[in-house]
């Protein structure tokens, strides 16, 4: 467990802390402006992941009425899941499509929090 914490700090927290120090110096010693600027930079860097997550979420929400119909129509859980997966395949939607980008972003935001703390 210690090696995971060490790697997390070495890969994410320390570089983010160093970047915050540099931004603080560039922005006339104002730490608040450095935090705001750094957050905007991180947000811009993770935008492609956010966009992917939003697209997947929208696709799932458009299928929601059909999923509810399937739930009403089929009482057997196995049959219901088969029909739901069939619907996902037909629509070209991955039900886990919005999870993966979030899993990548989560450690980045935790690292940002740790570097500010």
LOFI-106476 format. One record per atom (N, C-alpha, C): residue number from 1; residue in three letters; z, y negated, x. Coordinates in steps of 0.02 Angstrom, whole numbers, plus 50000, padded with zeros to 5 digits. Last residue first. Layout:
BEGIN
+-----+-----+-------+-------+-------+
|   n | res |    zz |    yy |    xx |
+-----+-----+-------+-------+-------+
| NUM | ALA |     Z |     Y |     X |
...
+-----+-----+-------+-------+-------+
REM end
This chain:
BEGIN
+-----+-----+-------+-------+-------+
|   n | res |    zz |    yy |    xx |
+-----+-----+-------+-------+-------+
| 117 | UNK | 49971 | 48939 | 49808 |
| 117 | UNK | 50042 | 48949 | 49805 |
| 117 | UNK | 50073 | 48940 | 49873 |
| 116 | UNK | 49840 | 48940 | 49846 |
| 116 | UNK | 49869 | 48876 | 49824 |
| 116 | UNK | 49945 | 48881 | 49825 |
| 115 | UNK | 49820 | 49073 | 49877 |
| 115 | UNK | 49809 | 49023 | 49930 |
| 115 | UNK | 49838 | 48955 | 49911 |
| 114 | UNK | 49844 | 49135 | 49755 |
| 114 | UNK | 49889 | 49149 | 49812 |
| 114 | UNK | 49880 | 49096 | 49867 |
| 113 | UNK | 49736 | 49086 | 49680 |
| 113 | UNK | 49805 | 49070 | 49660 |
| 113 | UNK | 49853 | 49080 | 49719 |
| 112 | UNK | 49632 | 49145 | 49752 |
| 112 | UNK | 49636 | 49072 | 49747 |
| 112 | UNK | 49706 | 49051 | 49728 |
| 111 | UNK | 49660 | 49280 | 49729 |
| 111 | UNK | 49662 | 49253 | 49797 |
| 111 | UNK | 49667 | 49178 | 49797 |
| 110 | UNK | 49638 | 49284 | 49592 |
| 110 | UNK | 49705 | 49298 | 49617 |
| 110 | UNK | 49712 | 49271 | 49688 |
| 109 | UNK | 49500 | 49258 | 49592 |
| 109 | UNK | 49546 | 49209 | 49561 |
| 109 | UNK | 49618 | 49221 | 49582 |
| 108 | UNK | 49457 | 49374 | 49659 |
| 108 | UNK | 49442 | 49307 | 49686 |
| 108 | UNK | 49489 | 49256 | 49658 |
| 107 | UNK | 49496 | 49479 | 49577 |
| 107 | UNK | 49529 | 49471 | 49642 |
| 107 | UNK | 49515 | 49402 | 49673 |
| 106 | UNK | 49407 | 49446 | 49462 |
| 106 | UNK | 49480 | 49446 | 49457 |
| 106 | UNK | 49514 | 49440 | 49526 |
| 105 | UNK | 49271 | 49465 | 49486 |
| 105 | UNK | 49299 | 49397 | 49487 |
| 105 | UNK | 49375 | 49397 | 49491 |
| 104 | UNK | 49254 | 49602 | 49472 |
| 104 | UNK | 49239 | 49571 | 49536 |
| 104 | UNK | 49272 | 49502 | 49541 |
| 103 | UNK | 49290 | 49623 | 49340 |
| 103 | UNK | 49327 | 49657 | 49392 |
| 103 | UNK | 49314 | 49629 | 49461 |
| 102 | UNK | 49191 | 49550 | 49276 |
| 102 | UNK | 49259 | 49526 | 49272 |
| 102 | UNK | 49302 | 49559 | 49326 |
| 101 | UNK | 49078 | 49629 | 49297 |
| 101 | UNK | 49082 | 49562 | 49327 |
| 101 | UNK | 49153 | 49534 | 49327 |
| 100 | UNK | 49122 | 49748 | 49222 |
| 100 | UNK | 49111 | 49748 | 49295 |
| 100 | UNK | 49113 | 49678 | 49326 |
|  99 | UNK | 49128 | 49716 | 49083 |
|  99 | UNK | 49188 | 49732 | 49121 |
|  99 | UNK | 49178 | 49725 | 49196 |
|  98 | UNK | 49011 | 49701 | 49017 |
|  98 | UNK | 49050 | 49640 | 49028 |
|  98 | UNK | 49112 | 49653 | 49069 |
|  97 | UNK | 48961 | 49832 | 49010 |
|  97 | UNK | 48925 | 49780 | 49046 |
|  97 | UNK | 48964 | 49717 | 49059 |
|  96 | UNK | 49003 | 49939 | 48942 |
|  96 | UNK | 49046 | 49917 | 48996 |
|  96 | UNK | 49015 | 49860 | 49036 |
|  95 | UNK | 48900 | 49964 | 48853 |
|  95 | UNK | 48964 | 49942 | 48826 |
|  95 | UNK | 49013 | 49919 | 48880 |
|  94 | UNK | 48742 | 49902 | 48879 |
|  94 | UNK | 48793 | 49943 | 48911 |
|  94 | UNK | 48861 | 49920 | 48885 |
|  93 | UNK | 48600 | 49905 | 48777 |
|  93 | UNK | 48663 | 49873 | 48793 |
|  93 | UNK | 48709 | 49924 | 48826 |
|  92 | UNK | 48481 | 49938 | 48713 |
|  92 | UNK | 48481 | 49924 | 48785 |
|  92 | UNK | 48544 | 49889 | 48809 |
|  91 | UNK | 48474 | 49978 | 48585 |
|  91 | UNK | 48477 | 49906 | 48596 |
|  91 | UNK | 48474 | 49888 | 48670 |
|  90 | UNK | 48476 | 50116 | 48604 |
|  90 | UNK | 48418 | 50085 | 48570 |
|  90 | UNK | 48416 | 50010 | 48583 |
|  89 | UNK | 48603 | 50131 | 48663 |
|  89 | UNK | 48542 | 50149 | 48700 |
|  89 | UNK | 48481 | 50115 | 48670 |
|  88 | UNK | 48687 | 50090 | 48558 |
|  88 | UNK | 48688 | 50054 | 48622 |
|  88 | UNK | 48624 | 50068 | 48661 |
|  87 | UNK | 48655 | 50189 | 48462 |
|  87 | UNK | 48641 | 50118 | 48448 |
|  87 | UNK | 48639 | 50077 | 48513 |
|  86 | UNK | 48706 | 50299 | 48529 |
|  86 | UNK | 48635 | 50297 | 48512 |
|  86 | UNK | 48613 | 50225 | 48499 |
|  85 | UNK | 48840 | 50267 | 48529 |
|  85 | UNK | 48805 | 50270 | 48593 |
|  85 | UNK | 48729 | 50268 | 48582 |
|  84 | UNK | 48862 | 50278 | 48390 |
|  84 | UNK | 48873 | 50213 | 48424 |
|  84 | UNK | 48836 | 50212 | 48491 |
|  83 | UNK | 48837 | 50412 | 48369 |
|  83 | UNK | 48794 | 50362 | 48337 |
|  83 | UNK | 48801 | 50293 | 48370 |
|  82 | UNK | 48942 | 50467 | 48445 |
|  82 | UNK | 48872 | 50483 | 48460 |
|  82 | UNK | 48825 | 50431 | 48430 |
|  81 | UNK | 49054 | 50415 | 48380 |
|  81 | UNK | 49040 | 50394 | 48449 |
|  81 | UNK | 48969 | 50410 | 48469 |
|  80 | UNK | 49039 | 50481 | 48256 |
|  80 | UNK | 49039 | 50407 | 48259 |
|  80 | UNK | 49023 | 50383 | 48330 |
|  79 | UNK | 49053 | 50613 | 48292 |
|  79 | UNK | 48989 | 50591 | 48264 |
|  79 | UNK | 48983 | 50515 | 48268 |
|  78 | UNK | 49188 | 50607 | 48333 |
|  78 | UNK | 49135 | 50629 | 48379 |
|  78 | UNK | 49067 | 50604 | 48355 |
|  77 | UNK | 49260 | 50564 | 48218 |
|  77 | UNK | 49258 | 50523 | 48280 |
|  77 | UNK | 49202 | 50543 | 48328 |
|  76 | UNK | 49200 | 50562 | 48056 |
|  76 | UNK | 49213 | 50606 | 48112 |
|  76 | UNK | 49207 | 50565 | 48177 |
|  75 | UNK | 49153 | 50466 | 47970 |
|  75 | UNK | 49226 | 50472 | 47978 |
|  75 | UNK | 49245 | 50517 | 48036 |
|  74 | UNK | 49024 | 50356 | 47959 |
|  74 | UNK | 49045 | 50419 | 47990 |
|  74 | UNK | 49120 | 50419 | 48001 |
|  73 | UNK | 49020 | 50231 | 47891 |
|  73 | UNK | 48977 | 50287 | 47870 |
|  73 | UNK | 49003 | 50354 | 47896 |
|  72 | UNK | 49105 | 50144 | 47955 |
|  72 | UNK | 49116 | 50158 | 47884 |
|  72 | UNK | 49079 | 50222 | 47863 |
|  71 | UNK | 49051 | 50144 | 48083 |
|  71 | UNK | 49121 | 50164 | 48074 |
|  71 | UNK | 49136 | 50180 | 48001 |
|  70 | UNK | 48924 | 50094 | 48057 |
|  70 | UNK | 48931 | 50162 | 48082 |
|  70 | UNK | 49002 | 50187 | 48072 |
|  69 | UNK | 48959 | 49964 | 48020 |
|  69 | UNK | 48926 | 50009 | 47972 |
|  69 | UNK | 48933 | 50082 | 47992 |
|  68 | UNK | 49009 | 49919 | 48141 |
|  68 | UNK | 49055 | 49925 | 48084 |
|  68 | UNK | 49025 | 49969 | 48029 |
|  67 | UNK | 48892 | 49918 | 48214 |
|  67 | UNK | 48946 | 49962 | 48235 |
|  67 | UNK | 48995 | 49972 | 48178 |
|  66 | UNK | 48823 | 49817 | 48149 |
|  66 | UNK | 48797 | 49886 | 48146 |
|  66 | UNK | 48850 | 49937 | 48166 |
|  65 | UNK | 48904 | 49706 | 48182 |
|  65 | UNK | 48895 | 49727 | 48111 |
|  65 | UNK | 48869 | 49799 | 48105 |
|  64 | UNK | 48893 | 49708 | 48329 |
|  64 | UNK | 48956 | 49721 | 48294 |
|  64 | UNK | 48947 | 49740 | 48220 |
|  63 | UNK | 48784 | 49668 | 48399 |
|  63 | UNK | 48784 | 49737 | 48373 |
|  63 | UNK | 48845 | 49753 | 48330 |
|  62 | UNK | 48819 | 49543 | 48440 |
|  62 | UNK | 48764 | 49549 | 48392 |
|  62 | UNK | 48760 | 49619 | 48362 |
|  61 | UNK | 48919 | 49574 | 48531 |
|  61 | UNK | 48938 | 49541 | 48468 |
|  61 | UNK | 48881 | 49543 | 48417 |
|  60 | UNK | 48846 | 49629 | 48636 |
|  60 | UNK | 48894 | 49672 | 48599 |
|  60 | UNK | 48912 | 49640 | 48533 |
|  59 | UNK | 48777 | 49516 | 48677 |
|  59 | UNK | 48740 | 49574 | 48652 |
|  59 | UNK | 48785 | 49621 | 48612 |
|  58 | UNK | 48883 | 49437 | 48721 |
|  58 | UNK | 48842 | 49415 | 48663 |
|  58 | UNK | 48804 | 49474 | 48633 |
|  57 | UNK | 48925 | 49513 | 48830 |
|  57 | UNK | 48971 | 49501 | 48775 |
|  57 | UNK | 48933 | 49479 | 48712 |
|  56 | UNK | 48814 | 49505 | 48913 |
|  56 | UNK | 48836 | 49571 | 48888 |
|  56 | UNK | 48882 | 49563 | 48828 |
|  55 | UNK | 48814 | 49367 | 48937 |
|  55 | UNK | 48757 | 49400 | 48905 |
|  55 | UNK | 48776 | 49467 | 48875 |
|  54 | UNK | 48938 | 49352 | 49003 |
|  54 | UNK | 48926 | 49319 | 48939 |
|  54 | UNK | 48867 | 49351 | 48901 |
|  53 | UNK | 48915 | 49425 | 49120 |
|  53 | UNK | 48969 | 49445 | 49075 |
|  53 | UNK | 48958 | 49415 | 49005 |
|  52 | UNK | 48814 | 49349 | 49177 |
|  52 | UNK | 48802 | 49420 | 49160 |
|  52 | UNK | 48853 | 49444 | 49109 |
|  51 | UNK | 48885 | 49230 | 49198 |
|  51 | UNK | 48827 | 49231 | 49154 |
|  51 | UNK | 48811 | 49302 | 49131 |
|  50 | UNK | 48979 | 49272 | 49292 |
|  50 | UNK | 49002 | 49247 | 49227 |
|  50 | UNK | 48944 | 49250 | 49176 |
|  49 | UNK | 48895 | 49301 | 49399 |
|  49 | UNK | 48936 | 49355 | 49368 |
|  49 | UNK | 48959 | 49335 | 49299 |
|  48 | UNK | 48843 | 49174 | 49426 |
|  48 | UNK | 48798 | 49229 | 49407 |
|  48 | UNK | 48836 | 49287 | 49374 |
|  47 | UNK | 48966 | 49100 | 49457 |
|  47 | UNK | 48928 | 49088 | 49395 |
|  47 | UNK | 48880 | 49145 | 49378 |
|  46 | UNK | 49037 | 49105 | 49572 |
|  46 | UNK | 49044 | 49162 | 49528 |
|  46 | UNK | 49004 | 49154 | 49463 |
|  45 | UNK | 49006 | 48983 | 49629 |
|  45 | UNK | 48988 | 49044 | 49665 |
|  45 | UNK | 48992 | 49106 | 49620 |
|  44 | UNK | 49061 | 48894 | 49536 |
|  44 | UNK | 48988 | 48895 | 49546 |
|  44 | UNK | 48966 | 48959 | 49581 |
|  43 | UNK | 49196 | 48925 | 49556 |
|  43 | UNK | 49166 | 48935 | 49489 |
|  43 | UNK | 49090 | 48938 | 49495 |
|  42 | UNK | 49212 | 48884 | 49687 |
|  42 | UNK | 49221 | 48955 | 49670 |
|  42 | UNK | 49188 | 48971 | 49603 |
|  41 | UNK | 49189 | 48746 | 49669 |
|  41 | UNK | 49147 | 48785 | 49715 |
|  41 | UNK | 49151 | 48860 | 49698 |
|  40 | UNK | 49293 | 48713 | 49582 |
|  40 | UNK | 49223 | 48703 | 49560 |
|  40 | UNK | 49176 | 48744 | 49604 |
|  39 | UNK | 49401 | 48741 | 49665 |
|  39 | UNK | 49393 | 48778 | 49603 |
|  39 | UNK | 49321 | 48772 | 49577 |
|  38 | UNK | 49380 | 48644 | 49763 |
|  38 | UNK | 49376 | 48715 | 49781 |
|  38 | UNK | 49367 | 48759 | 49719 |
|  37 | UNK | 49402 | 48527 | 49690 |
|  37 | UNK | 49337 | 48539 | 49722 |
|  37 | UNK | 49328 | 48614 | 49738 |
|  36 | UNK | 49537 | 48546 | 49654 |
|  36 | UNK | 49486 | 48537 | 49603 |
|  36 | UNK | 49417 | 48553 | 49631 |
|  35 | UNK | 49597 | 48553 | 49781 |
|  35 | UNK | 49603 | 48609 | 49734 |
|  35 | UNK | 49548 | 48605 | 49681 |
|  34 | UNK | 49564 | 48426 | 49830 |
|  34 | UNK | 49540 | 48486 | 49865 |
|  34 | UNK | 49543 | 48547 | 49819 |
|  33 | UNK | 49634 | 48343 | 49744 |
|  33 | UNK | 49561 | 48341 | 49744 |
|  33 | UNK | 49531 | 48403 | 49778 |
|  32 | UNK | 49763 | 48382 | 49786 |
|  32 | UNK | 49743 | 48392 | 49717 |
|  32 | UNK | 49666 | 48391 | 49711 |
|  31 | UNK | 49770 | 48339 | 49919 |
|  31 | UNK | 49771 | 48411 | 49904 |
|  31 | UNK | 49747 | 48425 | 49833 |
|  30 | UNK | 49698 | 48223 | 50012 |
|  30 | UNK | 49719 | 48232 | 49942 |
|  30 | UNK | 49713 | 48306 | 49923 |
|  29 | UNK | 49646 | 48189 | 50134 |
|  29 | UNK | 49714 | 48214 | 50131 |
|  29 | UNK | 49741 | 48225 | 50061 |
|  28 | UNK | 49512 | 48155 | 50113 |
|  28 | UNK | 49561 | 48103 | 50129 |
|  28 | UNK | 49633 | 48125 | 50121 |
|  27 | UNK | 49434 | 48270 | 50102 |
|  27 | UNK | 49446 | 48228 | 50043 |
|  27 | UNK | 49506 | 48183 | 50054 |
|  26 | UNK | 49443 | 48336 | 50223 |
|  26 | UNK | 49381 | 48302 | 50206 |
|  26 | UNK | 49392 | 48252 | 50149 |
|  25 | UNK | 49571 | 48393 | 50213 |
|  25 | UNK | 49556 | 48344 | 50266 |
|  25 | UNK | 49494 | 48303 | 50250 |
|  24 | UNK | 49550 | 48477 | 50105 |
|  24 | UNK | 49602 | 48426 | 50101 |
|  24 | UNK | 49589 | 48372 | 50154 |
|  23 | UNK | 49452 | 48563 | 50155 |
|  23 | UNK | 49435 | 48518 | 50100 |
|  23 | UNK | 49487 | 48462 | 50093 |
|  22 | UNK | 49531 | 48629 | 50252 |
|  22 | UNK | 49473 | 48590 | 50272 |
|  22 | UNK | 49454 | 48540 | 50218 |
|  21 | UNK | 49624 | 48691 | 50167 |
|  21 | UNK | 49647 | 48645 | 50219 |
|  21 | UNK | 49589 | 48600 | 50241 |
|  20 | UNK | 49539 | 48774 | 50092 |
|  20 | UNK | 49577 | 48721 | 50059 |
|  20 | UNK | 49602 | 48669 | 50109 |
|  19 | UNK | 49494 | 48859 | 50193 |
|  19 | UNK | 49446 | 48816 | 50159 |
|  19 | UNK | 49482 | 48759 | 50122 |
|  18 | UNK | 49615 | 48924 | 50222 |
|  18 | UNK | 49582 | 48884 | 50273 |
|  18 | UNK | 49531 | 48836 | 50242 |
|  17 | UNK | 49634 | 48990 | 50100 |
|  17 | UNK | 49683 | 48941 | 50123 |
|  17 | UNK | 49652 | 48895 | 50175 |
|  16 | UNK | 49523 | 49074 | 50101 |
|  16 | UNK | 49529 | 49023 | 50049 |
|  16 | UNK | 49579 | 48970 | 50068 |
|  15 | UNK | 49552 | 49156 | 50213 |
|  15 | UNK | 49493 | 49112 | 50213 |
|  15 | UNK | 49496 | 49058 | 50160 |
|  14 | UNK | 49677 | 49213 | 50161 |
|  14 | UNK | 49675 | 49171 | 50221 |
|  14 | UNK | 49612 | 49128 | 50226 |
|  13 | UNK | 49635 | 49286 | 50043 |
|  13 | UNK | 49684 | 49232 | 50041 |
|  13 | UNK | 49679 | 49186 | 50102 |
|  12 | UNK | 49528 | 49382 | 50079 |
|  12 | UNK | 49523 | 49331 | 50027 |
|  12 | UNK | 49571 | 49272 | 50036 |
|  11 | UNK | 49552 | 49459 | 50195 |
|  11 | UNK | 49484 | 49450 | 50170 |
|  11 | UNK | 49479 | 49391 | 50121 |
|  10 | UNK | 49689 | 49459 | 50220 |
|  10 | UNK | 49643 | 49444 | 50274 |
|  10 | UNK | 49573 | 49427 | 50248 |
|   9 | UNK | 49744 | 49495 | 50095 |
|   9 | UNK | 49761 | 49431 | 50126 |
|   9 | UNK | 49710 | 49411 | 50179 |
|   8 | UNK | 49685 | 49621 | 50081 |
|   8 | UNK | 49675 | 49570 | 50030 |
|   8 | UNK | 49689 | 49501 | 50058 |
|   7 | UNK | 49737 | 49687 | 50194 |
|   7 | UNK | 49665 | 49675 | 50187 |
|   7 | UNK | 49649 | 49621 | 50136 |
|   6 | UNK | 49875 | 49688 | 50160 |
|   6 | UNK | 49851 | 49655 | 50221 |
|   6 | UNK | 49777 | 49639 | 50217 |
|   5 | UNK | 49872 | 49763 | 50043 |
|   5 | UNK | 49896 | 49693 | 50040 |
|   5 | UNK | 49872 | 49655 | 50102 |
|   4 | UNK | 49827 | 49883 | 50097 |
|   4 | UNK | 49788 | 49850 | 50044 |
|   4 | UNK | 49808 | 49776 | 50040 |
|   3 | UNK | 49929 | 49915 | 50185 |
|   3 | UNK | 49862 | 49902 | 50212 |
|   3 | UNK | 49819 | 49867 | 50161 |
|   2 | UNK | 50035 | 49940 | 50100 |
|   2 | UNK | 50038 | 49882 | 50144 |
|   2 | UNK | 49970 | 49864 | 50172 |
|   1 | UNK | 50000 | 50060 | 50041 |
|   1 | UNK | 50000 | 50000 | 50000 |
|   1 | UNK | 50000 | 49937 | 50043 |
+-----+-----+-------+-------+-------+
REM end
